[in-house]
Amino acid sequence: MAAHALIVFVKEPRPGTVKTRLARVIGNEHAAELYRALAEEAVRRTQPRGGEYEQFLFFTPAESGPTLARWFPGGTLLPQKGDDLGQRMANAFETLFAGGARRVAIVGTDAPGVTRPVVTEALLALGDHDVVVGPAQDGGYYLLALDRPQRGLFEGIPWSTSGVLAATAERAALLGLRLSVLEPLADIDTLDDLRREWRAVRPLLAGQPDVIAAVEIAFATHPSG
């Protein structure tokens, strides 16, 4: 295993299980196709060059391994393990550290602005810090990087709320960890999120005119909140 590693958390794009807030206004099938496009772009944009780091795709649900192998042929695939998001992230970090990695970052697939340079910046920042976090504009984070396992950093966090970043920073302080903060980026969970990022996202759906139409109808019929 390379000394530096990147975890990308991905889900099988099953209708009704991904982008559920968007699915309420554009439908389950279209939301799943949108998720697929975002995930493919996230994996592509964070592909390492020249041995910078090694990319690992941790997937859920556990039985979707064959589907993910067809979706990302050649990718290094591992199942997520744990009862909640915090446990799944902590376990993924521990798996790679146990395999020999010395610096590890994790990202999801919701923030189109996450790229290879963002990942390398985070990994380099671990030279002077214990934790690196990339704040999302909704109060969560789009990236977290560690130089060793920190299971306590994932405990007591109100996942899927606007308090995730603040609670994580508090946990880091309680644990005596030096924290570095990257530039904020937008992520896409709601229709308003998608509206703000549509210029960047629309090209990813070039082969999905029905999805584009469904999104643009939703924009027209649901005023910005």
Residue frames as qw, qx, qy, qz and C-alpha x, y, z in Angstrom:
[[0.000, 0.887, 0.461, 0.000, 0.00, 0.00, 0.00],
 [0.339, 0.609, -0.045, 0.716, 1.15, 3.54, -0.73],
 [0.304, -0.121, -0.526, 0.785, 2.11, 5.78, 2.18],
 [0.271, 0.205, 0.172, -0.925, -0.74, 8.15, 1.35],
 [0.050, 0.314, 0.924, 0.214, -4.29, 7.00, 0.60],
 [0.358, -0.006, -0.025, -0.933, -7.70, 8.37, -0.31],
 [0.187, 0.330, 0.908, -0.178, -11.00, 6.81, 0.71],
 [0.331, -0.046, -0.295, -0.895, -14.00, 7.60, -1.50],
 [0.343, 0.217, 0.808, -0.427, -17.33, 6.61, 0.04],
 [0.348, 0.083, -0.531, -0.768, -19.76, 5.49, -2.66],
 [0.589, 0.147, 0.635, -0.478, -23.22, 3.93, -2.71],
 [0.238, 0.242, 0.845, 0.414, -24.80, 1.68, -5.25],
 [0.206, 0.082, -0.070, -0.972, -27.15, 4.08, -7.08],
 [0.034, -0.387, -0.920, -0.057, -30.37, 2.28, -6.26],
 [0.220, -0.481, -0.273, -0.804, -33.49, 4.42, -6.84],
 [0.637, -0.641, -0.287, -0.318, -35.01, 5.42, -3.55],
 [0.814, -0.440, -0.162, 0.344, -31.78, 5.05, -1.55],
 [0.518, -0.092, 0.069, 0.847, -29.62, 7.93, -2.83],
 [0.011, 0.103, 0.142, 0.985, -30.23, 11.69, -3.01],
 [0.080, -0.510, -0.854, 0.072, -33.51, 11.18, -1.20],
 [0.022, 0.640, 0.295, -0.709, -34.18, 14.88, -0.61],
 [0.153, 0.361, -0.471, -0.790, -33.76, 15.58, -4.32],
 [0.033, -0.164, -0.949, -0.267, -35.82, 12.49, -5.17],
 [0.129, 0.562, 0.663, -0.478, -38.86, 14.14, -3.59],
 [0.280, 0.731, 0.054, -0.620, -38.89, 16.72, -6.38],
 [0.335, 0.550, -0.584, -0.493, -37.25, 14.99, -9.37],
 [0.943, 0.061, -0.137, -0.297, -38.20, 11.35, -8.70],
 [0.783, -0.452, 0.420, 0.083, -36.25, 8.35, -7.47],
 [0.848, 0.303, 0.282, 0.331, -34.95, 7.22, -10.87],
 [0.366, 0.838, -0.037, 0.404, -33.68, 10.66, -11.85],
 [0.409, -0.839, 0.322, -0.159, -32.11, 11.20, -8.44],
 [0.876, -0.226, 0.379, 0.192, -30.27, 7.89, -8.78],
 [0.716, 0.522, 0.177, 0.427, -28.93, 8.89, -12.21],
 [0.020, 0.930, -0.164, 0.330, -27.82, 12.24, -10.82],
 [0.673, -0.638, 0.374, -0.004, -26.05, 10.46, -7.98],
 [0.898, 0.124, 0.292, 0.305, -24.35, 8.13, -10.48],
 [0.491, 0.754, 0.024, 0.435, -23.03, 11.09, -12.46],
 [0.249, -0.891, 0.268, -0.269, -21.75, 12.87, -9.36],
 [0.826, -0.421, 0.367, 0.077, -20.06, 9.73, -8.05],
 [0.836, 0.342, 0.206, 0.377, -18.35, 9.01, -11.36],
 [0.270, 0.853, -0.095, 0.437, -17.07, 12.57, -11.50],
 [0.512, -0.788, 0.303, -0.160, -15.84, 12.44, -7.90],
 [0.893, -0.175, 0.344, 0.233, -13.87, 9.26, -8.58],
 [0.680, 0.567, 0.146, 0.441, -12.47, 10.68, -11.83],
 [0.069, 0.910, -0.118, 0.391, -11.47, 14.03, -10.34],
 [0.534, -0.727, 0.406, -0.145, -9.67, 12.44, -7.40],
 [0.963, 0.184, -0.031, 0.194, -7.70, 9.89, -9.42],
 [0.478, -0.747, 0.274, 0.373, -4.06, 10.22, -8.29],
 [0.667, 0.712, -0.197, 0.097, -1.13, 10.89, -10.58],
 [0.435, 0.621, -0.535, 0.372, 2.44, 9.76, -10.27],
 [0.635, -0.147, -0.679, 0.338, 1.99, 7.80, -7.06],
 [0.143, -0.510, 0.206, -0.823, 0.73, 10.80, -5.05],
 [0.494, -0.147, 0.642, -0.568, -1.63, 8.52, -3.15],
 [0.080, -0.092, -0.961, -0.246, -3.69, 5.37, -3.63],
 [0.503, -0.094, -0.033, -0.858, -7.45, 5.58, -4.16],
 [0.021, -0.132, -0.981, 0.140, -9.83, 3.15, -2.44],
 [0.468, -0.248, -0.302, -0.793, -13.58, 2.97, -3.05],
 [0.067, 0.088, 0.880, -0.462, -15.46, 1.94, 0.09],
 [0.364, -0.180, -0.529, -0.745, -18.99, 0.99, -0.93],
 [0.297, 0.172, 0.764, -0.546, -22.40, 0.32, 0.53],
 [0.824, -0.399, 0.263, -0.303, -24.53, -1.79, 0.75],
 [0.418, -0.515, 0.738, 0.124, -22.13, -4.67, 1.37],
 [0.708, 0.214, 0.671, 0.051, -23.82, -7.01, -1.13],
 [0.512, 0.833, 0.091, -0.189, -23.33, -4.56, -4.02],
 [0.455, -0.555, 0.540, 0.440, -19.69, -5.55, -4.62],
 [0.545, 0.218, 0.687, 0.428, -20.33, -7.15, -8.05],
 [0.260, 0.882, 0.381, 0.098, -22.34, -4.13, -9.19],
 [0.190, -0.927, 0.188, 0.263, -19.60, -1.74, -8.04],
 [0.566, -0.303, 0.608, 0.467, -16.95, -3.85, -9.76],
 [0.472, 0.519, 0.595, 0.391, -18.83, -3.45, -13.05],
 [0.040, 0.975, 0.218, -0.009, -19.38, 0.25, -12.40],
 [0.076, -0.911, 0.401, 0.052, -15.73, 1.00, -11.53],
 [0.974, 0.143, -0.056, 0.167, -13.68, -1.70, -13.27],
 [0.624, 0.401, -0.297, 0.601, -10.11, -1.68, -12.02],
 [0.261, -0.719, 0.220, -0.606, -10.98, 0.26, -8.87],
 [0.305, 0.091, -0.843, 0.433, -9.87, -0.98, -5.47],
 [0.553, -0.441, -0.273, -0.651, -13.18, -1.81, -3.78],
 [0.230, -0.013, -0.840, 0.491, -13.86, -2.50, -0.11],
 [0.349, -0.648, -0.610, -0.292, -17.19, -2.71, 1.74],
 [0.176, -0.547, 0.295, -0.763, -18.10, -0.14, 4.36],
 [0.568, -0.273, -0.759, 0.165, -18.54, -1.62, 7.84],
 [0.090, -0.057, -0.487, 0.867, -20.39, -0.12, 10.80],
 [0.030, 0.600, 0.783, -0.161, -23.82, 0.79, 12.09],
 [0.124, 0.934, 0.239, -0.236, -23.66, 4.54, 11.38],
 [0.534, 0.805, -0.102, 0.238, -21.62, 6.95, 9.28],
 [0.221, -0.840, 0.464, -0.174, -19.15, 7.63, 12.06],
 [0.782, -0.281, 0.556, 0.017, -18.42, 3.96, 12.62],
 [0.831, 0.473, 0.246, 0.159, -18.09, 3.35, 8.88],
 [0.319, 0.885, -0.245, 0.237, -15.59, 6.18, 8.49],
 [0.436, -0.706, 0.542, -0.138, -13.58, 5.20, 11.56],
 [0.869, -0.049, 0.489, 0.051, -13.42, 1.59, 10.36],
 [0.720, 0.664, 0.065, 0.190, -12.33, 2.63, 6.86],
 [0.049, 0.884, -0.414, 0.211, -9.50, 4.74, 8.26],
 [0.623, -0.511, 0.583, -0.106, -8.39, 1.93, 10.55],
 [0.916, 0.262, 0.296, 0.066, -8.39, -0.56, 7.66],
 [0.598, 0.743, -0.116, 0.278, -5.98, 1.54, 5.63],
 [0.179, -0.812, 0.494, -0.254, -3.74, 2.48, 8.54],
 [0.811, -0.283, 0.508, -0.070, -3.53, -1.22, 9.47],
 [0.865, 0.428, 0.206, 0.159, -2.53, -1.91, 5.86],
 [0.692, -0.087, 0.105, 0.709, 0.45, 0.44, 6.07],
 [0.185, 0.777, 0.233, 0.555, -0.84, 3.87, 5.09],
 [0.440, -0.202, -0.379, 0.789, 0.61, 6.81, 7.03],
 [0.182, 0.276, 0.123, -0.936, -1.72, 9.58, 5.88],
 [0.104, 0.388, 0.883, 0.243, -5.32, 9.01, 4.82],
 [0.266, 0.132, 0.040, -0.954, -8.08, 11.31, 3.55],
 [0.224, 0.409, 0.885, -0.013, -11.76, 10.53, 3.06],
 [0.249, 0.163, -0.161, -0.941, -14.27, 12.19, 0.73],
 [0.540, 0.394, 0.689, -0.279, -17.81, 11.51, -0.37],
 [0.348, 0.271, 0.659, 0.609, -19.44, 12.19, -3.71],
 [0.044, 0.828, 0.543, -0.132, -21.59, 15.26, -2.93],
 [0.125, -0.858, 0.081, 0.492, -19.09, 18.09, -3.53],
 [0.771, 0.594, 0.147, 0.177, -18.22, 18.61, -7.22],
 [0.145, 0.929, -0.300, 0.159, -15.32, 20.87, -6.27],
 [0.699, -0.523, 0.482, 0.075, -13.29, 18.09, -4.63],
 [0.716, 0.642, -0.273, -0.020, -10.34, 17.36, -6.90],
 [0.881, 0.054, -0.242, 0.403, -6.94, 15.71, -6.84],
 [0.297, 0.491, -0.287, 0.767, -5.20, 18.99, -5.86],
 [0.537, -0.600, 0.099, -0.584, -7.59, 19.40, -2.92],
 [0.959, -0.257, -0.118, 0.001, -6.75, 15.88, -1.73],
 [0.737, 0.234, -0.257, 0.580, -3.00, 16.40, -2.09],
 [0.042, -0.634, 0.207, -0.744, -3.26, 19.72, -0.21],
 [0.751, -0.533, 0.041, -0.388, -5.00, 17.94, 2.67],
 [0.959, -0.086, -0.150, 0.223, -2.46, 15.13, 2.82],
 [0.509, 0.433, -0.252, 0.700, 0.45, 17.58, 2.77],
 [0.298, -0.682, 0.128, -0.656, -1.15, 19.60, 5.58],
 [0.897, -0.412, -0.146, -0.068, -0.87, 16.54, 7.83],
 [0.665, 0.296, -0.355, 0.586, 2.83, 17.29, 8.05],
 [0.088, 0.287, -0.369, 0.880, 2.00, 20.01, 10.58],
 [0.580, -0.199, 0.163, -0.773, -1.44, 18.95, 11.81],
 [0.289, -0.047, 0.937, -0.193, -3.21, 15.89, 13.18],
 [0.378, 0.563, 0.728, -0.100, -6.53, 16.49, 11.42],
 [0.012, 0.143, -0.343, -0.928, -7.43, 18.30, 8.21],
 [0.316, 0.546, 0.738, -0.240, -11.04, 19.14, 7.46],
 [0.053, 0.132, 0.464, 0.874, -12.69, 20.59, 4.36],
 [0.263, 0.351, 0.560, -0.703, -15.83, 22.47, 5.42],
 [0.096, 0.454, 0.748, 0.475, -19.01, 22.10, 3.39],
 [0.101, -0.268, -0.024, -0.958, -21.27, 25.11, 3.18],
 [0.629, -0.445, -0.423, -0.477, -24.13, 23.24, 4.86],
 [0.516, -0.660, 0.370, -0.401, -22.24, 22.80, 8.14],
 [0.978, -0.105, 0.166, 0.067, -20.79, 19.39, 7.39],
 [0.198, -0.691, 0.560, 0.412, -17.50, 18.54, 5.76],
 [0.804, 0.516, -0.162, -0.247, -16.51, 17.27, 2.32],
 [0.708, 0.388, -0.517, 0.284, -13.08, 15.91, 3.36],
 [0.626, -0.725, 0.261, -0.117, -11.35, 14.69, 6.48],
 [0.712, 0.459, -0.479, 0.228, -7.71, 13.65, 6.65],
 [0.719, -0.659, 0.199, -0.096, -5.79, 11.95, 9.48],
 [0.335, 0.643, -0.682, 0.094, -2.25, 10.79, 10.15],
 [0.093, 0.105, -0.951, 0.275, -3.34, 7.98, 12.50],
 [0.332, -0.494, -0.772, -0.223, -6.57, 6.33, 13.67],
 [0.079, -0.102, 0.360, -0.924, -8.81, 8.65, 15.69],
 [0.225, -0.427, -0.857, -0.180, -11.97, 6.72, 16.55],
 [0.164, -0.553, -0.540, 0.613, -12.89, 9.29, 19.19],
 [0.018, 0.221, -0.216, -0.951, -13.19, 11.96, 16.50],
 [0.331, -0.156, -0.681, -0.634, -16.28, 10.20, 15.14],
 [0.292, -0.407, -0.831, 0.241, -18.12, 9.73, 18.42],
 [0.076, -0.642, -0.488, 0.586, -21.00, 11.94, 19.54],
 [0.032, -0.167, 0.367, 0.915, -21.38, 13.66, 16.16],
 [0.514, 0.478, 0.484, -0.523, -24.90, 14.64, 15.01],
 [0.304, -0.034, 0.741, 0.598, -24.57, 13.11, 11.54],
 [0.106, 0.505, 0.695, 0.501, -26.65, 14.53, 8.68],
 [0.156, -0.899, -0.369, 0.179, -27.16, 17.86, 10.44],
 [0.307, 0.865, -0.079, 0.390, -25.69, 21.34, 10.12],
 [0.481, -0.813, 0.298, -0.136, -23.74, 20.73, 13.34],
 [0.975, 0.064, -0.024, 0.214, -21.33, 18.08, 12.01],
 [0.543, 0.564, -0.231, 0.578, -18.36, 20.39, 11.38],
 [0.248, -0.723, 0.289, -0.577, -18.69, 22.27, 14.68],
 [0.882, -0.399, 0.166, -0.187, -19.04, 19.06, 16.67],
 [0.912, 0.220, -0.097, 0.333, -16.02, 17.56, 14.90],
 [0.285, 0.668, -0.290, 0.624, -13.91, 20.62, 15.68],
 [0.553, -0.640, 0.266, -0.463, -14.98, 20.39, 19.34],
 [0.985, -0.156, 0.060, 0.027, -14.04, 16.71, 19.45],
 [0.716, 0.458, -0.205, 0.486, -10.64, 17.50, 17.92],
 [0.050, -0.719, 0.326, -0.612, -10.01, 20.15, 20.58],
 [0.786, -0.486, 0.210, -0.320, -11.05, 17.78, 23.39],
 [0.981, 0.025, 0.050, 0.186, -8.67, 15.16, 22.03],
 [0.408, -0.733, 0.294, 0.458, -5.80, 17.67, 21.82],
 [0.685, 0.281, 0.508, 0.439, -5.53, 17.39, 18.04],
 [0.088, -0.470, 0.210, 0.853, -4.07, 20.12, 15.84],
 [0.509, 0.601, 0.613, -0.062, -6.71, 21.03, 13.25],
 [0.122, -0.245, 0.406, 0.872, -6.18, 22.51, 9.78],
 [0.465, 0.605, 0.533, -0.365, -9.15, 23.86, 7.81],
 [0.365, 0.135, 0.602, 0.698, -9.32, 23.95, 4.01],
 [0.226, 0.057, -0.171, -0.957, -11.38, 26.30, 1.85],
 [0.547, 0.275, 0.614, -0.498, -15.15, 25.72, 2.05],
 [0.110, 0.046, -0.763, -0.635, -16.88, 23.99, -0.87],
 [0.665, 0.034, 0.068, -0.743, -20.51, 23.45, -1.77],
 [0.147, -0.003, 0.986, 0.075, -22.09, 20.03, -1.67],
 [0.461, -0.038, -0.421, -0.780, -25.32, 18.89, -3.27],
 [0.053, 0.162, 0.937, -0.305, -28.11, 17.45, -1.16],
 [0.275, 0.615, 0.558, -0.484, -31.11, 19.68, -1.85],
 [0.486, 0.701, 0.441, 0.281, -32.72, 21.33, -4.86],
 [0.027, -0.996, 0.064, 0.057, -31.32, 24.71, -3.81],
 [0.549, -0.529, 0.531, 0.370, -27.84, 23.18, -3.60],
 [0.614, 0.255, 0.633, 0.397, -28.27, 21.78, -7.10],
 [0.276, 0.917, 0.280, 0.072, -29.62, 25.10, -8.37],
 [0.209, -0.913, 0.271, 0.222, -26.46, 26.89, -7.19],
 [0.428, -0.446, 0.707, 0.344, -24.15, 24.27, -8.72],
 [0.762, 0.471, 0.413, -0.162, -26.17, 23.55, -11.85],
 [0.415, 0.832, -0.318, -0.182, -23.71, 25.17, -14.25],
 [0.061, -0.562, 0.825, 0.003, -21.04, 22.70, -13.13],
 [0.534, -0.004, 0.817, -0.217, -23.35, 19.68, -12.79],
 [0.701, 0.530, 0.147, -0.454, -25.42, 19.96, -15.98],
 [0.441, 0.616, -0.602, -0.253, -22.54, 18.90, -18.30],
 [0.197, -0.273, 0.928, -0.157, -22.17, 15.68, -16.29],
 [0.549, 0.327, 0.688, -0.344, -25.70, 14.75, -17.42],
 [0.245, 0.456, -0.450, -0.728, -25.13, 15.32, -21.13],
 [0.251, 0.037, -0.906, -0.338, -26.28, 11.78, -21.90],
 [0.084, -0.412, -0.855, 0.304, -29.31, 12.03, -19.62],
 [0.092, -0.288, -0.248, -0.920, -31.74, 14.53, -21.19],
 [0.525, -0.567, -0.566, -0.285, -34.67, 13.22, -19.12],
 [0.577, -0.461, -0.409, 0.537, -32.78, 13.96, -15.90],
 [0.219, 0.004, 0.049, 0.974, -31.86, 17.45, -17.10],
 [0.286, -0.432, -0.455, -0.724, -35.50, 18.10, -17.99],
 [0.592, -0.572, -0.566, 0.023, -36.74, 16.84, -14.62],
 [0.485, -0.331, -0.277, 0.760, -34.27, 19.07, -12.75],
 [0.075, 0.089, 0.171, 0.978, -35.10, 22.17, -14.77],
 [0.421, -0.535, -0.542, -0.492, -38.84, 21.59, -14.32],
 [0.603, -0.535, -0.492, 0.329, -38.19, 21.30, -10.56],
 [0.335, -0.117, -0.093, 0.930, -36.29, 24.59, -10.61],
 [0.147, -0.290, -0.353, -0.877, -39.23, 26.27, -12.32],
 [0.571, -0.501, -0.514, -0.399, -41.90, 24.81, -10.06],
 [0.692, -0.570, -0.329, 0.297, -40.08, 25.05, -6.72],
 [0.123, 0.921, -0.131, 0.345, -38.85, 28.58, -6.01],
 [0.514, 0.317, -0.569, 0.557, -35.53, 28.94, -4.26],
 [0.608, -0.675, -0.414, 0.057, -35.72, 28.65, -0.51]]
